[in-house]
Amino acid sequence: MRYTILDCYTDEASGLGVPPYLGTYPRYLFGKFSKEGHDVTYLTIDDLRLWKKYDGVVREPTVKQKTNILVYNLTHNKASEVIPKTDVLIIIVGVHVPGKYLTALPGTMKEVTKLVQDIRCKKILTGPAVFGTQLEGGKFAEDIPQDQFDDIINYDAPFEDIEEYIEESTDIIMQIPDKRMIEIETGRGCNVGKCSFCTEPLKNNFVNRKMENVVNEVQLFYDKGARFFRLGKQADFYVSDRPIELLKTIRKKCPEIEVLHIDNVNPNSVVRDKDELITKAIVQYCSPGNIAAFGVESFDKEVVKANLLNTAPLIAMKAIKIINKHGAVRGENGMHRFLPGINIIFGLLKETKNSHKENMAYLNKIMEQGLLLRRINVRQVAVLPGTFLEKHGGNKYLRKNKSLYWKWRNEIRQTIDWPMLKLILPLETVLTDVYTEMYDGKTTFCRQVGTYPLVIGVKGRYPLKEKVTVKVVGHMLRSIVGEIIE
């Protein structure tokens, strides 16, 4: 049988699969079907768009245009040649935590359905969309047109099954021409599992993957040339199976890894970490630019209580101090070794005007105490089916406070993000291992590879997908202005 995996990109609370990240869903399925003896091809939605929308032609942008990110992440394969020979098309869709993406755009259900409706083969929908998908915050999940798919399947297999075909799964990288940051799964579900908006408890019970198996997958990808990794497909890295030994072993077995980062961290775990050993190990073994993504969501105690949130404001502050204590040291690539990042979500249950005042009070306290935050993600909640939020209020508070959100977000950007960015990257700071990524008119946008890397705008049009060194010459609200020095 000829299987084709169509990756429309995924973004969940527990993991990221939007390029330059390579998510777990396409990899595991590639390995599963390959192990079963099928002929398996990997395509991205960019490949499909190029065929269906652009007649297979990639056009270079003029000096007045942006790089077309709809067809930026192409594989070595051509959809026009692969799909007519396909027996089964596996379509991976699903965004649970909408974000902004520099060089990719995940497919919505509306777009994907239109692109595949005239394809004549068996079509199976899978990925996070099985539990709902929405590319825009502040909205309910998109409707899934059941009649457009032959089946809708949740392919989440137990870890012991996945390990049987993990070696075959790494062959997917041979079909991708560009660099990818490999999102490695260390666990599933959430060891707390209560937050009102989150789908993680709906998808899986909490379970850790064995440390040896995580190391094995990293090494398999490493042996095929991968050099960028994030241990990010989990709710809390600190409760992974032997996290200190995990990091130490990866560094020993894969010494030439260029980037090793983590993602989600429960602030409670940071505070409970005896002698702060896990934090120290992350600083020692991971790459600079690393972020502890704290799911604070709100500093309003009433909102925390109503939404069953994991972290009380005082615990969040303690965790921010601990991460700063060890990680606020500038590393060899110009970024600090390990800093906290926090999420603020609008539209949660019991949100009032006072909620924003509480958020600002704590954010200002962080500034006053000289603590660093690498980033603040501010978004409107997506109301997904089966969640506590959907059942106990839906979009009631989104509608109630809708007119205030832009003002609230802008105040955070102007009074916290902007001065914080100046503290993190003063003028003349030199950043190495930066890649040129896209054009917007006469500006080239660049980034380092990593977890939530900063966007750097450089005047002029430089060759794309090349490594450069940049000096900081200015600051925007959430990005920097750079000058290429080599």
Secondary structure, DSSP 8 states (H G I E B T S, - for coil): -EEEEEEEEEE-SS-B-STTEE-HHHHHHHHHHHHTT-EEEEEEHHHHHHHHHHTT------TTSB--GGGSS--SS-HHHHGGG-SEEEEEEEESS----SS-----HHHHHHHHTT--SEEEEESGGGG---SSTTSB-----GGG-SEE------HHHHGGGHHHHGGGGGG--S--EEEEE-EES-SS---TT--HHHH---EE--HHHHHHHHHHHHHTT--EEEEEESS-GGGSSSHHHHHHHHHHH-TT-SEEEE-EE-HHHHHHSGGGHHHHHHHHHS-TTEEEEEEEE---HHHHHHTT-S--HHHHHHHHHHHHHHH-SB-TTSSBSEEEEEEEEES-TT--HHHHHHHHHHHHHHHHTT---SEEEEEE--B-TTSHHHHHTTTHHHHHHHHHHHHHHHHHIIIIIHHHHHHHS-TT-EEEEEEEEEEETTEEEEEESSSS---EEEES---SS-EEEEEEEEE-SSSEEEEE--
